[in-house]
Amino acid sequence: MTTRSIAYLCSEYPAISHTFIFREIESLRKAGMTVHTASIHKPSNLTVMTDAEQKEAGNTLMVLSQSLGSIFGAHLHSMFKNPIGYFRMASGALKLFTKGPKSPVKALAYFAEAGILLQWLHRLGITHIHEHFANPTAIVAMLMKTYGGISYSLSVHGPDIFYRVDSAMLEEKIQEAAFVRCISHYCRSQIMRISDPEAWHKLHIVRCGVNPDLYSIRKEPCNPLPNILCVGRLVPAKGQHILLEACKLLKQQGLRFKVTIIGEGPDSKSLEKFTENFGLNDIVTFTGVLGQNTVREYYDKADIFVLASFAEGVPVVLMEAMAKEIPVISTRITGIPELIEHEHDGLLATPGDAEDLACQIRKLLDNPELRHELGEKGRNKVISLYNQHINNQEMVNLFHEESLPL
């Protein structure tokens, strides 16, 4: 099999909330691929990331950090290298004035970014670029394909992208992509819903995963009080307000426990206010944003992991907790039931229903044996279906398909 050099493009890389992309790229490199990385934005929270992630950031092209002179030079390079392709790409950008984002400002920005990336790819001799999430950076990839000599592929997670199919130009992105990696059956079904059946052969289910060696079985924490852990951005989609409401109900029922919420985001002040109003200040701790090494230490102290989400793909934090044999509770939405089988390797609650969530949490607070049983089966599920070593080899195979230009 020929060794491939490819590029990964992200809106922000490395990112504290998307460490799985960093681990995916690490895995591809260990499999013998050469992977160069580009990020539209500079990463935030870099100081709390691992040394390896900080080093990765130093080796990543930060597109919007380029000077005006560099941007101008990159576009001159692209124009003289392929004048017809350059003006084809410019024409594609002009169409974005009235299509997709329908924004002249965004269209010009995507065009500028495409020129920078083209020069970078040409210097590296790379002809294929992979993009995560099918977000606006995939429009940049489409423009580069219009230029010529560049193919692209996508990893689609959802569900946000499925709520704005037209403005995100998702159908066009799918149509032009060499292949589409779907992280779940749910994800693939939603892409099938909006795409031509003749394109379905390009849709491949390759699950996200975790390293079961890095996320090894934790020792029984032996906390004085059971510790409930929640990890995720503090945003409405994660449902942390429902978790707090469920904790209020459990406290009223006389149960004793602690809650640790890791993350930051726009809901931070609202969640702190809820905590105070519900009389949970003595129970709930907010840590703010933490690096992945520190987060693993909190996993080791957790008795139960809860993610009360309203909208998700298949959260990697659930896989991480399950790999460490922490019993997990989440909601019956999108691709989560593909990861968690209710009362077999975890528990599922009705989304937005604080009473049901409290009921599921109480089952585990009252029953240490059930916690142990679900924790064991949860790790078995991750090792069999969400193992990074196995799943990333499927990505290697896709990148080596003969249909992709070398």
N, C-alpha and C positions, 0 to 999 in steps of 0.2 A: 504494500500500500504506500503510495507516494506521500511524503511528508508535506503537510499543508501549512501555509501561512495565511492567517485570516485576521480580521480586526473585529473587535467588539465595540459597539457604540451605545452609550447610555446617556440619559439626560444628566445624571449625576453619578460619578463613579470615582472611587469607592463611596458607598453610602452606608450610613450606620443602620438604616432600616432594610438594606438589601445585601447583607453580608453573603447571602447564598450565591449572588452573582460572582463575587470575588472568589468564593470557594469553587464555583463551577469552572472559572477560568483557570484556577490553580490545577484542577483535575485534568482539564484538557491539555495543559502544558506537560503534566506528568505522563500523559498518554502519548507524548511525542509531537504535539502540535505547537506551532509558533503562534502565539496570540498577542497582538498589539491592541492597546486599549485607548479609546478616546471618550472624553466626557464633554458635554456641552457646557455645563456649569462646574465651577470649582466645588469640591466636596465641603460640606459643612461638618462640624463636630470632628474634624480630622484629629484633633489633639487627644480624643479619648479612644481612637482606634488603635489597633495593634501596630507594632513596628512594621510588620509585613504589609499591612494596608497602607501605612504612611509611605513606605518605600514604593508601593504600587502607584500611589498618587503622583509621586515624583517622576514616574516613568510613563505617565498617561498624558496624552495631548489634551490640554484644556482649551477648547475651541474659543470660548468667549473671552479668554485671557490674551488673545493675540492682539497685537498693535494694529492700528489702521494701516500702517505701512506693510505689515505682514499680510493682512487681508487683501490689500490691493495687489501685492506681488503674487499671492496665491491665485487670484483670479486672472492675472496676466498669464501666468503659467498655464492654467487650464484653457484659456482662450487660444493661446498660440499652439498648444499641443493638439487641440481638436476644435477648430473654430466652429464647425457645423454642430458638433455635440454641445459646445458651450451655448450657442444661441438656441439650440433645442431645449437645453436646461433652463435658459432664461425665459423661453416661451412657456415652459411648464410652471415656472414660478409666477408668471403673470396670470395664469389661470386661477391661482390661489386667491386672487383679488375677489373673485366671484364664486369660488367653489371651495368646499372644505372649510378651512378657517375663515374664509371671506374677509381677509384682513390684509391690506397692503403692507402694513408694518411687519406682520408675521411672515408674509411672503418674501419680503426683502431680507428679513433675518435668516430664513431658511436657505435662501439663495446664497447669502454671504457665507453661511456655515458650510454649505455644500462645496463651495470653492476652496475653502480652507482644508476640508477633509480630502478633497480630490488630490490636491498637491501632496498631502501627507501620504495618501495611499500610493500615489505614483512613485514617490521617493522610496517607499518600502517594497514596491513591487507586488502589492496586494490587490487582488481582483474581487474579493468577496468580503462583505461586512455583515455582521449579525447584530440585531437590535433587540433589546428586551422591552416588553410591555406594549409594543405597537403604538407608542405615544407619538408626539410631534417629531421626535428624532427620526421616526420611520418615514416621514414626509421628506426629510433631508436625504434619506437613503434612496427614496424613489426618484428624487431629482438627480442624484448621481447616476442611477441606472439610465435615466433619460440621456445623460451625457454620453454614455457608452463605455463599455469595457469593465463595468462594475456590476456585480450581482449582489443581491442581499437576501437575507432570511430573517425571520421574526420568531421571537418567543412571545406567545400571547398568554396572559394570566387572567385578566378580567377581575371583577366584573365591570369596573368603571368604563372601560373602552366600549362595552356593549350598550351603554346608556347614551352614547353620542356617536353612533355609527356614521352618520352623515358628515358631521363637522370634523370627525377624526379621519374621514376617508378610509375607513377600515376595509370596505369591499375592494377598493382600488389597491390598497396595500397588499391584501391577500392575493389578488390577481397577478400582481407584478412580482411577488416574492418567489424565490427559487424553491423554498419550502417554508412551512409554518410549523413550529413546535408548539403544541398545545399541552398545557400542564395537567389537564384532566379530561375525562369524558364530557363533563359539563361544558368545559371551555370549547372543546371540539364541536359539540352540538350547537353552541351559539354561533360559531363561525360558519358552520354548515347552514344555519338559518339565513345568513345574509350573503352567502357566496354561491356561485354557479356550481352545480353538481360536478361539472367537468373539472373543477379545481380541487375537489375533495381528496384526490390522490396525493395532494401536496400537504395534507394535514396529518401530522404525526403526533401521537401522544407520547411525550417523554416527560415523566413526572419530575418535579423538583426533588431534592433529596438532601440528606445530611450524612456526614461522616460518622458511622456508628462507633468508630474508634475514638474520635474526638469527643463525641457525646456518648460517653460510656455510662454504664449503670452506676447511679449514685449510691452511696451508703444510706441506709435508713437515717433520716435527719434527726429523729429523737427530739423534736422541739417540745418545749413545755406546753405550748398551744399549737394546734395545727396551723401551718402557714400556707395561705392561698397566694399564688403568684400569677400575675398578669403582665405580659410583655407585649408592647405594641405602641405605635404612635397614638398620641392622645387626640384622636379625631372622631367625629360622629360615627363613622363606619365601624369602629372597633367596639362600640356598645359598652364602654366603661361605666356610663351613668347607670345602665341596667344592672351591672355588677354591684355597684354601690347600693342600689335600691334593694337588691337581693340580700346583701349583707345586713342592711337595716332590718329586714324581715327576720333573718336568722338570729340577729342579736335580740330582737323582741321575743323570739322563741326560747331564749336563754342559752343559746350555744355560744361557746367561747372559742375564738380563733383570731388570727392575725392576717392582714392582707398587705401584700407588697405590689405596687404598680410601677413598672419600669417604662419610661418613655417620656417624650415631650411632644408638645403640639398645641394647636389653638384651643383645645378644650381644657387646658391645664387649669385655668382660673375657675372655670365652671365646675370642674370635678372637685377642686379643693373646697368650693362653696357648698356643693352637695355633701361632701364629707362632714363639714361643720354643721350644716343644717340637720343632717341625719344623726348627729351625735356619734360619729365614727372616728373622731380624731385620735382616740386611744387605740384604735384597731388598725387604721389604714396608714401606710407609709408610701409617699411618693419619692422615688429616688432621682427623677430626672433621667436624662439620656445617659447610657452607659455603654462602654465598649464590649465586644463579644466575650472577651476573656472574663470580665467582671460579671457579665450576665450569666455565664456558666457557673460562677460561684453561687449566684442566687438560685439557679436551678438545683444545685446540690442541697440547698436548705429548704426546698419546697416540698410540701406534702401533697398539694393539689395544684393543678394548673388550669386556669379558666380564661377563655376568650369568648366573650358574649357578642360576637360580631353580627352586624346587619348586612355587610357586603364584604366578600373576600374572594380570592382565588382559592388556593389551598395553602393556608398559612404555614410557613416553614417553622415558626416558633412552636406550633403544635407538634411537628415532627421532632424538633429538638427535645421538647419535654418528654415525648413518648420514648425517644431513644434512651433517655436517662431513667426510664421506668417510673416516671411521674404520672399518676392517673390524670387524665385530661377531661375537661368538660368544654364543649363548644355548642354551636347552634346548627340547626338543620337548614343550611343555606348552600347554594352553589355547589362547589366541589368538596365541601367538608365531609359529607356522608361517604364519599369515596375513601377518605382517610380514616374516619371513625365510624365503626359499626356500633350502634347504640347497645349498651349493656354487654358488649363482647370485648372490645378493646378501648372503651371510653364511654362517655355519656353525652347525649345531645339534648339540648333544650330548645323550646320554641323561641325563635328570635323576637326580642322586644318584650318578652313575658318574664317579668321579675319573679313572679311567684313560681313559675316552672323552673327557672334557673335556681332559685333558692332550694326547691325540692331536690334537684339533682345534686347540688352542693351538699345538702344535708345527708343524702345517701352515703357520700364519701366521708363526711365528718363523723358519722355514726358508726362506720364499718371499716376499720383498718384492714380487715381481711380482703374486702372488696377492693380497697385501694391497691393492695399488693397484687391481686389477681389481674385487675385491669392494667396496672403498670407493666406487668410481665407480658401480657398479650399485646399491649401497645408497642413495646419494643420489637416484638416479633413481627408486627405489621410493618414497621419502619424498615427493618432489616430486609424483609422480603420484597417490598414494593417501593420504598422511598430511600433506597441506599444510593448515596451519591456515587460510589465507585461503579456500580452497575449502570445507573441511569445516564451518567455522563459519557459512558462508552457508546451509548446510543447516539448521543450528539456527535461524537467523533465519527461514527459511521455515516451520519447524515452529511457532515462536512466533507466526506470523501466520496460522495456520490459522483458518478461520472458526469451528471448534468451540470455540475458546478464548474465554472472555469478555473483552471489552475493558474 
